[in-house]
Amino acid sequence: MINILEQASDVVTGPRQEAYGPPSSNFKRIAEMWSTYMDMTITPHDVAIMMILLKVARVQTTATEDTLVDICGYAALASELD
């Protein structure tokens, strides 16, 4: 279990942060775009939860360790976002 959590931490603070910027800024941009598209308020926290749901939908077809790592990462980010 610790291995997956460590991997999630490495992904969130490593390559993805380098590629997309700090998660709080990236999720804020996503929330703004989704809010405009849906014509309702979506928060960065909502983005993290919805990304978890996307990953859960994928697990129903193919469960990979990468998907489970991503779920852990999004859960950790959700706990830090408004």
Number of C-alpha atoms within 10 A of each C-alpha: 5 7 9 17 17 14 18 22 17 15 16 21 15 12 11 13 14 11 8 11 13 13 19 16 12 14 22 18 15 17 20 17 14 16 14 12 10 10 9 10 13 17 19 23 21 16 23 24 18 13 17 21 14 13 19 16 12 13 14 8 8 10 13 10 12 13 17 18 22 21 23 20 23 24 17 16 21 20 11 12 16 11
